[in-house]
Amino acid sequence: MSVLEIAAIEIAPDRRKEFEEVFADAVSFVRAADGHLGSRLMADAERPGHYVFLVTWRELTDHTEGFVGSPGFQSFDELIGPFLLSAPQVSH
């Protein structure tokens, strides 16, 4: 059975357009990760600057051990990190 990662992301509302453009490039690192089965960024319609990033992984360890410890994660984090108001809240 696959595992769904749910990451709640908060950025400054006035940086939404820039964030979405950068994220469109950054997500390529997630999609290239071993065990990635699909992903989608969704904006909260009622709270500007709030997003949910949904990622389906083959197994939990594909995310927690494989991707998080990889150079791809570091690149992803370097691209989106400057936009984050706090660390994403992640659950599986």
Beta strands, then each sheet from edge to edge (+ up, - down):
strand 1: 3-10
strand 2: 36-43
strand 3: 50-57
strand 4: 89-91
sheet 1: 2+ 3- 1+ 4-
end
